[in-house]
Structures are given as structure tokens and as C-alpha cells.
Amino acid sequence: MSKGDLTYWRETSFYVNPTSRCMNDCLFCVRNYGDGVFGFNLLLDGDPSPEELVTAIEETWNPKFDDVAIVGFGEPLLNIDAVLAGIRRIKELSDVKVRMNTNGQGLLIHPTRDVPQELSDSGLDRVQISLNAPDAETYFQLCKPKMGRGTFESILDFTERCKPLMKVELSAVNIPGVDIDACRGLAERLGVGFRVRVFKGPEGAIEGILRTLSPS
Ligand code: SF4
């Protein structure tokens, strides 16, 4: 069994943490500033199996939950089979809508699978994709994707493929150096929603991010 919390919650919101691994190293990532949220430890020492994740959901589910998100301390699609099993189980327990936060790299992680269709078939209602930048170069500097400079284009492809299957929202963290209006414009051109996220790092961290983003 994985050490760390596979589910966590606050008030009537319930969250699922299927992995703490990621293929990005975003300058603003909350993992740079702590090991969890709301008093839960979200740093796992290994990914849960589908069975382990379903068991954790069953043991911590409460009918009061009216907001459910697959969003942990890493990229959920790195543990896609557990994610799919978890969504299916939540849909059996409740008719609450389920959303997932992802970095949108599902097509790169699983090139032989139809990830958007599998997510839709499991019952996922809404996907929130971290766009974070209006262009590939800014994304590369800000998120340092291990998959290389083609990552940004793949995120746009993933967005297009999810669009006919579920509600889709792109997002970006509001930090100096990121053109939020340009990100919003890109979302509008793609015909999907857009949401601005608040930077959750400590005071002073923004300066370091700005130094990285500024041309030398
Ligand atoms: S994609 Fe998300 S989890 Fe991964 S490094 Fe960036 S902010 Fe962190």
C-alpha cells in the first residue's frame, strides 16, 4: 500500500490523488513548497494500483461530497488505469459530477491509447487542462516538460480531442511574465473555457520565476 493520502477533502469537496509523479517541473508547482494540502500528505512513495485507489475512495467517501476532482500532487494520467477505475467507482457511489486536472500530456504519455475516449467512457464530466502559457517557448521555460518542445502542441491536440466528449477548460497561473489575455484568446479560438489560477507559492518565489522567464 502506498504511503501518503490517496484521497483528501475539505468541507464538501473530495479529491483523489492517484500519483505524485509528473513529467513537468513547473516553476510554480505547489510541490516545490510543501508535501500536501489541508493537512493531508500527498507525497506518495509509489503509485496505487487501481484496486488500492478504489479501496481508498470507498473508505473515505461521504455522501456529503458534492464536488469531486481527480487532482493530486502529480499528473493523474501517469496512473491512468487507477484513475479510470476511481472515476467509475465514484460514479457508482454518487451522481456527483467528476472533474480532473491534468497537464494535458495524455497523448504523449499513452500514444497507443485513446485517452480522451477512455476518460469519457469512465464517466469523467469535465477536464481542466493546465495550458499555463500562450506559446510553446514560454511553456518550455515555465514548465520544463521532459517530453520536449513538442509538448505544447500535443496539449492543444489533447484539448481538441476532449472537446466533443466532455466539458473542457484551459487554465493558466496568474504570474508576471505570463500573458493571461493571450492564453484566454487561445482558449477562445479553440472553443473551450478558460480559468485563471492563483499562484500558491510563498512570497518571494515570484522573483525567482521572473528571473527564469526573463531573457538573459
Ligand atoms: S504539471 Fe502540475 S504537478 Fe506537474 S510539475 Fe507542473 S504544476 Fe506540478
Boltz pocket constraint, residues with backbone or C-beta under 6 A from the ligand:
constraints:
  - pocket:
      binder: B
      contacts: [[A, 21], [A, 22], [A, 23], [A, 24], [A, 25], [A, 26], [A, 28], [A, 29], [A, 30], [A, 31], [A, 72], [A, 73], [A, 74], [A, 75], [A, 103], [A, 130], [A, 143]]
      max_distance: 6.0
